Amino acid sequence: MSFEIAERDLAGRIGKLRTKSGEVETPALLPVINPLLQPISPKILKDRFAFKALITNAYIISKNLKEEAVSLGIHRILDFDRVIMTDSGAYQNLIYGKVDTTVEEITRFQEDIGTDIAVILDVPTGWKTTREKAAWSVEETLRRAQRTIKIRNDNGILWVGPIQGGRYLELVTYSAKRMGELPFDIYALGSPTKIMEQYFFDILVDMIFVTKTNLPLDRPLHLFGAGHPLVFAMAVALGCDLFDSAAYALYARNGRYMTEYGTSRIEKLEYLPCSCSICSKYSPSEIRDMFPKDREKALAEHNIYQCQAEIRRIKQSIVEGRLWELLESRARSHPTLLQAFRKFDKYSTYLEKNTPTSKRRGLFYFDSSGISRPEIVRHRRQISEKYVTPEERKLLLLLPQTLNKPFHTTNEYGRVFKTLRSIGKQEYEKTEICAYAVPFGVVPLEIDEIYPLSQFEATSPFDEESVKYVCSQVKSYISSRNFTTVLLHYDRQWGANLLEACRKACKQTGKDLLISYRGKRPWSRKAFEKLEEALKSIK
Ligand SMILES: [Zn+2]
């Protein structure tokens, strides 16, 4: 296998892609090099920006530098001795309607110039395409993929099978399924440029999801044409491993300055929110006043630095298991990103399946947008599918969460145990003690040490949606188990919803509900006296 996964978080992963010119760690961004028109040379991209891979267009090279490229090889033409991926001309196809080459010709050419990663001559679907034309682009790409497989030589090149279908999700699904059956080392999703231009990120989320879930998971996925740091975190979290960016250079040509949270025109900036070598050296007005070629070069350098920095930030987040938190903060950069991020709820089972069960650090819960995160979804699933309440437990004692964790080791819970023991050993054994807690809902004390039930920080006071979530979990916990009595030690700061949830669940399933305390200080001496009274009344 040419691809090996080292770390995971959500559906994102850090992997190693082995090629004949060396290894590339993913997620990786490959700067697009136009050999005829290049603001930053490949050598500088390697030496100054530490890029280990780049992508160029085999079609443009075959039309302009054919003999030279065949005799010297692509690495010498570009003066880049690391990994080179070549696209086949698909983009030209999209712009001009057709390319003047054949599957045979471009396959042979990519082999002859010694590329490391080659893309078949696919037919991009584009955006304003009828369903019929889109379906044709999918079928034709599949035909060309089969043809390429037949004629390609076994010479160490990794071949890429592109998925088409554009915004027609059923076509993307079909395309991924069929392409996934063909022996490619890497798959790629063609993302229409419109998505990036118009910020249709929610469509991109759906496209990536249906692509990933219909492809072999052990192969890397390249997302074509998404070269802005704004989308990297989201795309990685859904399972994309490779990106290409022409945007860093195209934006620079138009005086546009990229950041991880958007794009600004250089004329509109009073300050530069970056510390790269360009932004440390020049002020916005100095960049504005440069000769056009120098300005383009300066902005391209800054833009590619921003892209590279965001990829590193994402990798660090994967290692620390905090990719979700990075997504939450990126989602606040633009309303359309938040809209796309909300779609993650729909795909929470997929994300949960791919997230490790244990992490190096606890999780931060800010507000209800965290309810869809894998750790919370997993706890909900395990409580309903796996956690069994012992038969002899007839009483459910519900206690509010404490600031310290694990709950069962705190002074507050220690006093509850003492109170229970003073009532009698038998009663104690008949009692199931659970905390009601943001963000997990119901936490049985037997498992409160299991990651991450004690390894989290939540913002308080809790927002309304988070409280509602806990209430729904309490309700289903009561309803799904055979207690005869529920004793709620109530913290008034939780509002009326919790009381209501307990009442409803008990009424519907014929259980008695007792409320030991209703004030704002559930751990006060008075509250404990009330708890003791209530416990005695059950006996
Ligand atoms: Zn900068």
Residues whose N, C-alpha, C, O or C-beta is under 5 A from the ligand:
A	BS01	ZN	C274 S275 C276 C279 H302
